[in-house]
Amino acid sequence: MLSPEEFVEAVRRKDVGNGHFKEAAYLPAIEAYEASLAIFAGRPGGNVLQRGEKTKVFANMAEACLKLERYEQARNACSNALDLDASHYKARFRRARACLLLGGCDDLIMASEDIKRIQADGGTLGEAEAA
């Protein structure tokens, strides 16, 4: 579990990354997201709020990686987010996109499974992308 001070700093660094992302500065965004994750130091977060923020950091980093065509890194970030919250639609949709762009057999199977999961949960790809 992160201390309150560590958690505030992790969120601050995530917010810095979000600011860079909004300016289409994707590499600095990734660096800020990595700095946020470094504070967690492998800890999942001791409560729902901390786990939720860590999930968001991974999902946001994945989108920045997709913008830079770092598809493997995006897929891995999404998988980490989904390990924390299997119902996170943005991470699932982004992982499907990354897998489709990677195009290998295993990645295409994973993309297909992600799409089926989104649909089985009652969502559509449009809703997942909008989320």
C-alpha positions as CSV (number, residue, x, y, z in Angstrom):
1,M,0.0,0.0,0.0
2,L,1.3,3.4,-0.8
3,S,1.5,6.1,1.8
4,P,-0.8,9.1,1.4
5,E,2.2,11.2,0.3
6,E,3.3,8.5,-2.3
7,F,-0.2,8.3,-3.7
8,V,-0.5,12.1,-4.1
9,E,2.8,12.1,-5.9
10,A,1.8,9.2,-8.2
11,V,-1.4,10.9,-9.1
12,R,0.5,14.2,-9.7
13,R,2.8,12.5,-12.1
14,K,-0.1,10.9,-13.9
15,D,-1.7,14.3,-14.2
16,V,1.6,15.6,-15.7
17,G,1.5,12.8,-18.2
18,N,-2.2,13.6,-19.1
19,G,-1.1,17.3,-19.7
20,H,1.6,16.2,-22.1
21,F,-0.8,13.8,-23.8
22,K,-3.3,16.6,-24.4
23,E,-0.5,18.6,-26.1
24,A,0.3,15.6,-28.3
25,A,3.7,15.3,-26.5
26,Y,3.5,11.5,-26.3
27,L,7.0,10.6,-25.3
28,P,7.0,13.0,-22.3
29,A,3.6,11.6,-21.4
30,I,5.0,8.1,-21.3
31,E,7.9,9.2,-19.2
32,A,5.5,10.8,-16.7
33,Y,3.3,7.7,-16.6
34,E,6.5,5.6,-16.0
35,A,7.5,7.9,-13.2
36,S,4.0,7.5,-11.6
37,L,4.3,3.7,-11.9
38,A,7.8,3.8,-10.4
39,I,6.2,5.1,-7.2
40,F,4.1,2.0,-7.0
41,A,7.3,0.0,-7.2
42,G,5.4,-3.2,-8.1
43,R,2.8,-2.7,-5.4
44,P,-0.8,-3.0,-6.8
45,G,-2.1,-0.4,-4.5
46,G,-3.7,-1.2,-1.1
47,N,-7.2,0.0,-1.8
48,V,-9.7,0.4,-4.6
49,L,-8.7,4.1,-5.2
50,Q,-5.0,3.3,-5.5
51,R,-5.6,0.3,-7.8
52,G,-8.0,2.4,-9.9
53,E,-5.4,5.1,-10.4
54,K,-2.7,2.6,-11.2
55,T,-5.0,1.0,-13.8
56,K,-5.6,4.5,-15.3
57,V,-1.9,5.1,-15.6
58,F,-1.3,1.9,-17.5
59,A,-4.3,2.6,-19.8
60,N,-3.2,6.1,-20.5
61,M,0.3,5.0,-21.1
62,A,-1.0,2.5,-23.6
63,E,-2.8,5.2,-25.6
64,A,0.3,7.3,-25.8
65,C,2.2,4.2,-26.9
66,L,-0.4,3.6,-29.6
67,K,0.1,7.1,-30.9
68,L,3.8,6.5,-31.2
69,E,3.2,3.1,-32.9
70,R,4.8,1.2,-29.9
71,Y,2.2,-1.5,-30.2
72,E,4.0,-4.2,-28.1
73,Q,4.5,-1.7,-25.2
74,A,0.8,-0.6,-25.6
75,R,-0.3,-4.2,-25.4
76,N,1.8,-4.9,-22.3
77,A,0.5,-1.8,-20.6
78,C,-3.1,-2.8,-21.3
79,S,-2.4,-6.3,-20.0
80,N,-1.0,-4.8,-16.8
81,A,-4.1,-2.6,-16.5
82,L,-6.4,-5.6,-17.0
83,D,-4.5,-7.6,-14.4
84,L,-5.6,-4.9,-11.9
85,D,-9.2,-4.4,-13.3
86,A,-10.4,-6.9,-15.8
87,S,-13.5,-4.8,-16.6
88,H,-11.6,-1.7,-17.7
89,Y,-13.1,-1.1,-21.2
90,K,-10.5,1.4,-22.3
91,A,-7.6,-1.0,-21.6
92,R,-9.4,-3.9,-23.2
93,F,-10.2,-1.9,-26.3
94,R,-6.7,-0.5,-26.6
95,R,-5.2,-3.9,-26.1
96,A,-7.4,-5.2,-29.0
97,R,-6.2,-2.3,-31.2
98,A,-2.5,-3.0,-30.3
99,C,-2.9,-6.7,-31.0
100,L,-4.6,-6.1,-34.3
101,L,-1.7,-3.7,-35.3
102,L,0.9,-6.2,-34.2
103,G,-0.8,-8.9,-36.3
104,G,0.8,-12.0,-35.1
105,C,-1.4,-15.1,-34.5
106,D,-1.3,-14.9,-30.7
107,D,-2.0,-11.2,-30.8
108,L,-5.0,-11.6,-33.2
109,I,-6.4,-14.3,-30.9
110,M,-6.0,-12.0,-27.9
111,A,-7.7,-9.1,-29.9
112,S,-10.6,-11.4,-30.8
113,E,-11.0,-12.5,-27.1
114,D,-11.0,-8.9,-26.0
115,I,-13.7,-7.9,-28.5
116,K,-15.8,-10.9,-27.5
117,R,-15.4,-9.9,-23.8
118,I,-16.5,-6.3,-24.5
119,Q,-19.5,-7.6,-26.3
120,A,-20.3,-10.2,-23.7
121,D,-20.3,-7.5,-21.0
122,G,-23.0,-5.7,-23.0
123,G,-20.8,-3.1,-24.5
124,T,-20.0,-2.3,-28.1
125,L,-16.7,-1.3,-29.6
126,G,-18.1,2.2,-30.1
127,E,-19.0,2.5,-26.5
128,A,-15.6,1.0,-25.4
129,E,-13.7,3.5,-27.6
130,A,-15.8,6.4,-26.4
131,A,-15.2,5.4,-22.8
